[in-house]
Amino acid sequence: MGRHSRARSPRLRGAVAAGLVGVGTLAAGQGQAVAGPGPVEGTPCTAEARACVDLAGKKAWLIDDGRVVRGPVATSPGGPGHETPRGDFEVEWKNDKHRSKEFNDAPMPFAVFFAEGGIAFHEGNLQTPSAGCVRLAREDARAFYDFLQVGDTVQVR
């Protein structure tokens, strides 16, 4: 089930394992569900993600137990020469009042850092590209900050 099973109910875990909830296929002759590798409905990410980012679509989601719990929300990812990295990452640390050391002490409220080079979700202007971070509107940034914990999986596609 992964690192977040502490927040999942035993009943839900059993339902997922039985293939009654979430993505699953019946293993031939086995009588048990096997999690499929397909994306969570409406996203480009798998059920392992707690946060999902679609760079081309400039959208993001929060995911819990393979279900979208917030999103899609608008984002402003990195622009040319400062692209947001693609891949699977883990939340490294958080700071609700962070200021950028690289960019003239610029405010980065509700920062959730997940990739090398100081890449984070944070509140910011959605009208212009970022320097690699994933900017969010204020309420979305606060929701991502409150929901995500150190060690959570972030998938950027």
Backbone as CSV, one residue per row, in Angstrom:
resi,resn,N_x,N_y,N_z,CA_x,CA_y,CA_z,C_x,C_y,C_z
1,MET,0.811,-1.195,0.000,0.000,0.000,0.000,0.855,1.259,0.000
2,GLY,2.082,1.191,0.481,2.925,2.375,0.487,2.981,3.049,1.828
3,ARG,3.707,4.136,1.844,3.999,4.825,3.093,2.791,5.487,3.726
4,HIS,1.692,5.659,3.019,0.559,6.406,3.565,-0.549,5.516,4.077
5,SER,-0.286,4.230,4.262,-1.337,3.330,4.716,-1.819,3.691,6.114
6,ARG,-1.018,4.442,6.877,-1.447,4.853,8.207,-2.715,5.690,8.166
7,ALA,-2.925,6.403,7.061,-4.080,7.281,6.952,-5.269,6.576,6.286
8,ARG,-5.079,5.339,5.888,-6.129,4.617,5.188,-6.837,3.679,6.146
9,SER,-8.105,3.543,5.947,-8.867,2.662,6.821,-8.609,1.207,6.458
10,PRO,-8.648,0.279,7.436,-8.475,-1.138,7.119,-9.523,-1.613,6.118
11,ARG,-10.739,-1.095,6.224,-11.799,-1.489,5.312,-11.450,-1.081,3.881
12,LEU,-10.939,0.147,3.715,-10.572,0.611,2.392,-9.385,-0.184,1.857
13,ARG,-8.385,-0.447,2.709,-7.237,-1.252,2.272,-7.722,-2.601,1.766
14,GLY,-8.642,-3.224,2.493,-9.168,-4.525,2.078,-9.920,-4.431,0.770
15,ALA,-10.680,-3.357,0.595,-11.442,-3.179,-0.632,-10.504,-2.962,-1.818
16,VAL,-9.429,-2.203,-1.608,-8.457,-1.995,-2.668,-7.784,-3.321,-3.006
17,ALA,-7.361,-4.060,-1.990,-6.692,-5.341,-2.218,-7.612,-6.324,-2.936
18,ALA,-8.908,-6.248,-2.655,-9.866,-7.140,-3.294,-10.266,-6.662,-4.681
19,GLY,-9.773,-5.487,-5.075,-10.087,-4.960,-6.387,-11.443,-4.281,-6.450
20,LEU,-12.049,-4.001,-5.292,-13.361,-3.362,-5.275,-13.268,-1.859,-5.418
21,VAL,-12.108,-1.289,-5.100,-11.903,0.152,-5.163,-10.607,0.393,-5.907
22,GLY,-10.562,1.415,-6.737,-9.318,1.787,-7.407,-9.116,1.006,-8.691
23,VAL,-7.917,1.157,-9.232,-7.579,0.503,-10.476,-7.058,-0.879,-10.159
24,GLY,-7.568,-1.891,-10.817,-7.081,-3.241,-10.574,-7.601,-4.177,-11.641
25,THR,-6.876,-5.279,-11.809,-7.321,-6.309,-12.730,-7.197,-7.632,-12.025
26,LEU,-8.021,-8.580,-12.406,-7.980,-9.891,-11.776,-6.862,-10.701,-12.385
27,ALA,-5.970,-11.204,-11.529,-4.869,-12.038,-12.007,-5.441,-13.368,-12.477
28,ALA,-4.996,-13.832,-13.629,-5.524,-15.059,-14.222,-5.366,-16.235,-13.262
29,GLY,-6.510,-16.852,-12.903,-6.498,-18.040,-12.065,-6.107,-17.787,-10.621
30,GLN,-5.848,-16.561,-10.241,-5.360,-16.256,-8.907,-6.479,-15.872,-7.949
31,GLY,-7.549,-15.248,-8.478,-8.636,-14.823,-7.616,-8.284,-13.616,-6.758
32,GLN,-7.264,-12.854,-7.134,-6.893,-11.668,-6.376,-6.632,-10.512,-7.318
33,ALA,-6.778,-9.325,-6.804,-6.575,-8.134,-7.623,-5.103,-7.785,-7.686
34,VAL,-4.703,-7.289,-8.843,-3.343,-6.809,-9.046,-3.466,-5.373,-9.525
35,ALA,-2.816,-4.458,-8.832,-2.892,-3.046,-9.203,-2.369,-2.850,-10.606
36,GLY,-3.140,-2.147,-11.407,-2.712,-1.845,-12.761,-1.829,-0.613,-12.769
37,PRO,-0.985,-0.487,-13.804,-0.069,0.648,-13.867,-0.707,1.901,-14.441
38,GLY,-1.970,1.842,-14.803,-2.633,2.971,-15.452,-2.738,4.188,-14.556
39,PRO,-3.014,5.328,-15.185,-3.118,6.578,-14.422,-4.408,6.671,-13.615
40,VAL,-4.365,7.507,-12.593,-5.562,7.852,-11.836,-6.466,8.610,-12.800
41,GLU,-7.759,8.293,-12.792,-8.704,8.888,-13.732,-8.595,10.408,-13.765
42,GLY,-8.438,10.935,-14.991,-8.375,12.373,-15.195,-6.991,12.981,-15.022
43,THR,-5.981,12.145,-14.684,-4.618,12.643,-14.464,-3.624,11.819,-15.277
44,PRO,-2.393,12.299,-15.430,-1.350,11.500,-16.068,-0.517,10.703,-15.060
45,CYS,-0.925,10.648,-13.791,-0.121,10.047,-12.724,-0.754,8.773,-12.160
46,THR,0.071,7.971,-11.500,-0.392,6.725,-10.907,-0.915,6.959,-9.495
47,ALA,-1.520,5.924,-8.930,-2.080,5.992,-7.576,-1.000,6.142,-6.512
48,GLU,0.258,5.923,-6.850,1.353,6.123,-5.893,1.581,7.603,-5.590
49,ALA,1.166,8.470,-6.511,1.372,9.914,-6.344,0.436,10.471,-5.285
50,ARG,0.949,11.420,-4.515,0.116,12.229,-3.619,-0.112,13.589,-4.272
51,ALA,0.810,13.983,-5.152,0.654,15.192,-5.959,1.044,14.844,-7.384
52,CYS,0.281,15.384,-8.327,0.485,15.097,-9.751,0.526,16.422,-10.495
53,VAL,1.472,16.546,-11.440,1.596,17.764,-12.240,1.613,17.385,-13.722
54,ASP,0.783,18.051,-14.502,0.768,17.930,-15.958,1.366,19.227,-16.494
55,LEU,2.646,19.191,-16.898,3.329,20.408,-17.334,2.695,21.016,-18.570
56,ALA,2.403,20.195,-19.584,1.839,20.715,-20.829,0.461,21.340,-20.599
57,GLY,-0.339,20.706,-19.749,-1.679,21.204,-19.476,-1.728,22.287,-18.408
58,LYS,-0.586,22.524,-17.749,-0.490,23.514,-16.664,-1.562,23.260,-15.602
59,LYS,-1.623,21.974,-15.159,-2.592,21.561,-14.145,-1.905,20.697,-13.103
60,ALA,-2.522,20.652,-11.920,-2.012,19.787,-10.850,-3.186,19.239,-10.045
61,TRP,-2.924,18.123,-9.355,-3.928,17.450,-8.547,-3.304,16.974,-7.247
62,LEU,-4.132,16.816,-6.225,-3.766,16.085,-5.016,-4.527,14.780,-5.074
63,ILE,-3.842,13.687,-4.708,-4.400,12.343,-4.830,-4.257,11.613,-3.501
64,ASP,-5.320,10.923,-3.101,-5.301,10.120,-1.876,-5.923,8.772,-2.188
65,ASP,-5.173,7.707,-1.944,-5.659,6.347,-2.198,-6.159,6.181,-3.631
66,GLY,-5.487,6.806,-4.595,-5.862,6.657,-5.986,-7.063,7.484,-6.404
67,ARG,-7.517,8.396,-5.541,-8.647,9.281,-5.839,-8.184,10.726,-5.841
68,VAL,-8.656,11.500,-6.795,-8.368,12.934,-6.814,-9.158,13.583,-5.682
69,VAL,-8.456,14.305,-4.817,-9.125,15.011,-3.720,-9.092,16.529,-3.915
70,ARG,-8.282,16.983,-4.870,-8.283,18.406,-5.243,-7.724,18.506,-6.655
71,GLY,-8.417,19.256,-7.497,-7.911,19.497,-8.825,-8.865,18.989,-9.894
72,PRO,-8.543,19.337,-11.129,-7.296,19.999,-11.486,-7.299,21.472,-11.070
73,VAL,-6.119,21.945,-10.679,-5.926,23.350,-10.356,-4.914,23.925,-11.341
74,ALA,-5.041,25.213,-11.616,-4.134,25.896,-12.541,-2.745,26.020,-11.925
75,THR,-1.722,25.891,-12.774,-0.333,26.060,-12.340,0.407,26.956,-13.327
76,SER,1.559,27.427,-12.885,2.516,28.092,-13.761,3.858,27.412,-13.530
77,PRO,4.210,26.454,-14.403,5.495,25.763,-14.253,6.633,26.580,-14.868
78,GLY,7.820,25.989,-14.868,8.995,26.657,-15.409,8.901,26.914,-16.894
79,GLY,9.555,27.983,-17.318,9.564,28.363,-18.728,10.837,27.924,-19.427
80,PRO,11.008,28.315,-20.688,12.182,27.932,-21.466,13.488,28.279,-20.746
81,GLY,14.367,27.285,-20.669,15.644,27.468,-19.985,15.570,27.250,-18.484
82,HIS,14.358,27.168,-17.961,14.133,26.948,-16.531,13.007,25.930,-16.339
83,GLU,13.000,24.891,-17.176,11.921,23.920,-17.157,11.803,23.206,-15.807
84,THR,10.581,22.957,-15.400,10.319,22.134,-14.218,10.731,20.714,-14.576
85,PRO,11.535,20.057,-13.737,11.982,18.699,-14.076,10.823,17.702,-14.070
86,ARG,10.884,16.763,-15.000,9.893,15.678,-15.074,10.431,14.474,-14.308
87,GLY,9.510,13.693,-13.770,9.908,12.467,-13.087,9.122,12.244,-11.818
88,ASP,9.608,11.298,-11.029,9.017,10.968,-9.736,9.937,11.482,-8.646
89,PHE,9.365,12.200,-7.685,10.132,12.839,-6.622,9.462,12.575,-5.283
90,GLU,10.133,12.966,-4.210,9.545,12.921,-2.872,9.613,14.300,-2.245
91,VAL,8.583,14.646,-1.485,8.612,15.910,-0.748,9.804,15.851,0.200
92,GLU,10.681,16.854,0.115,11.897,16.897,0.925,11.723,17.732,2.184
93,TRP,11.072,18.875,2.044,10.839,19.754,3.194,9.815,20.807,2.827
94,LYS,9.304,21.507,3.839,8.257,22.510,3.660,8.584,23.747,4.486
95,ASN,8.131,24.914,3.992,8.295,26.164,4.727,7.178,27.106,4.281
96,ASP,6.272,27.431,5.191,5.124,28.254,4.806,5.470,29.716,4.563
97,LYS,6.649,30.167,5.002,7.043,31.575,4.809,8.395,31.697,4.092
98,HIS,8.688,30.754,3.210,9.990,30.716,2.550,10.216,31.937,1.656
99,ARG,11.498,32.346,1.582,11.922,33.399,0.665,13.104,32.857,-0.133
100,SER,13.147,33.150,-1.419,14.159,32.618,-2.320,15.514,33.277,-2.106
101,LYS,16.527,32.466,-1.894,17.899,32.974,-1.802,18.448,33.289,-3.198
102,GLU,17.958,32.564,-4.211,18.441,32.739,-5.586,17.818,33.940,-6.292
103,PHE,16.621,34.329,-5.897,15.892,35.363,-6.637,15.504,36.533,-5.744
104,ASN,16.515,37.251,-5.247,16.336,38.520,-4.538,15.344,38.461,-3.382
105,ASP,15.397,37.373,-2.613,14.550,37.243,-1.426,13.054,37.219,-1.781
106,ALA,12.743,36.778,-3.010,11.349,36.729,-3.468,10.528,35.807,-2.565
107,PRO,9.317,36.218,-2.218,8.478,35.375,-1.369,8.018,34.118,-2.106
108,MET,7.997,33.000,-1.387,7.515,31.710,-1.897,6.593,31.107,-0.831
109,PRO,5.447,31.749,-0.564,4.566,31.257,0.501,4.105,29.822,0.256
110,PHE,3.966,29.081,1.342,3.475,27.696,1.321,4.347,26.802,0.431
111,ALA,5.670,26.948,0.530,6.602,26.180,-0.294,6.686,24.727,0.171
112,VAL,6.547,23.824,-0.810,6.696,22.381,-0.595,7.777,21.930,-1.576
113,PHE,8.986,21.699,-1.073,10.137,21.377,-1.914,10.172,19.888,-2.238
114,PHE,10.348,19.578,-3.551,10.302,18.178,-3.958,11.378,17.764,-4.951
115,ALA,12.171,18.661,-5.481,13.201,18.279,-6.453,14.458,19.107,-6.238
116,GLU,15.575,18.554,-6.712,16.864,19.228,-6.593,16.814,20.630,-7.182
117,GLY,17.597,21.515,-6.629,17.682,22.871,-7.139,16.629,23.797,-6.564
118,GLY,15.988,23.384,-5.486,14.999,24.240,-4.847,13.654,24.275,-5.552
119,ILE,13.320,23.215,-6.279,12.047,23.149,-6.994,10.932,22.833,-5.995
120,ALA,9.868,23.654,-6.043,8.790,23.524,-5.060,7.449,23.923,-5.657
121,PHE,6.389,23.446,-5.023,5.066,24.034,-5.191,5.089,25.269,-4.303
122,HIS,4.509,26.376,-4.734,4.348,27.533,-3.853,3.377,28.516,-4.486
123,GLU,2.882,29.436,-3.667,1.995,30.482,-4.168,2.773,31.407,-5.088
124,GLY,2.141,31.821,-6.176,2.804,32.757,-7.069,1.946,33.135,-8.253
125,ASN,2.490,34.008,-9.067,1.842,34.533,-10.260,1.614,33.411,-11.272
126,LEU,0.381,33.233,-11.707,0.055,32.195,-12.683,0.128,32.707,-14.119
127,GLN,0.412,33.995,-14.317,0.398,34.592,-15.650,1.736,34.501,-16.376
128,THR,2.821,34.227,-15.643,4.145,34.140,-16.265,4.815,32.831,-15.837
129,PRO,5.740,32.321,-16.658,6.447,31.092,-16.282,7.320,31.310,-15.050
130,SER,7.516,30.242,-14.292,8.386,30.314,-13.118,9.825,30.017,-13.526
131,ALA,10.708,30.005,-12.549,12.109,29.652,-12.785,12.327,28.165,-12.509
132,GLY,11.265,27.364,-12.613,11.362,25.919,-12.426,10.378,25.369,-11.422
133,CYS,9.915,26.215,-10.525,8.935,25.778,-9.530,7.553,25.612,-10.173
134,VAL,6.623,25.097,-9.386,5.233,24.978,-9.817,4.431,25.968,-8.983
135,ARG,4.105,27.093,-9.597,3.338,28.115,-8.885,1.863,27.754,-8.869
136,LEU,1.217,28.138,-7.766,-0.200,27.868,-7.562,-0.886,29.124,-7.037
137,ALA,-2.198,29.224,-7.234,-2.979,30.290,-6.611,-2.922,30.107,-5.098
138,ARG,-3.167,31.160,-4.348,-3.002,31.150,-2.887,-3.725,29.985,-2.202
139,GLU,-5.012,29.815,-2.447,-5.761,28.751,-1.753,-5.279,27.366,-2.161
140,ASP,-4.870,27.203,-3.421,-4.336,25.920,-3.867,-2.978,25.658,-3.220
141,ALA,-2.131,26.679,-3.157,-0.817,26.531,-2.518,-0.974,26.137,-1.052
142,ARG,-1.923,26.765,-0.369,-2.179,26.434,1.036,-2.670,24.982,1.157
143,ALA,-3.539,24.562,0.244,-4.063,23.187,0.274,-2.940,22.173,0.026
144,PHE,-2.059,22.438,-0.940,-0.935,21.534,-1.214,-0.020,21.485,0.009
145,TYR,0.238,22.643,0.604,1.101,22.701,1.789,0.501,21.884,2.938
146,ASP,-0.776,22.041,3.177,-1.426,21.324,4.286,-1.518,19.825,4.027
147,PHE,-1.761,19.415,2.786,-1.977,18.011,2.449,-0.676,17.209,2.366
148,LEU,0.333,17.761,1.714,1.569,17.016,1.460,2.464,16.970,2.690
149,GLN,3.094,15.822,2.894,4.011,15.600,4.001,5.367,15.162,3.463
150,VAL,6.412,15.381,4.238,7.760,14.944,3.855,7.706,13.439,3.533
151,GLY,8.273,13.073,2.379,8.291,11.689,1.947,7.198,11.344,0.950
152,ASP,6.181,12.202,0.800,5.110,11.936,-0.149,5.651,11.972,-1.588
153,THR,5.046,11.166,-2.453,5.445,11.082,-3.861,4.798,12.183,-4.678
154,VAL,5.636,12.862,-5.470,5.196,13.878,-6.432,5.581,13.369,-7.799
155,GLN,4.614,13.284,-8.705,4.893,12.873,-10.074,4.666,14.058,-10.996
156,VAL,5.690,14.360,-11.820,5.624,15.472,-12.764,5.728,14.882,-14.160
157,ARG,4.715,15.116,-14.959,4.634,14.538,-16.308,4.564,15.626,-17.370
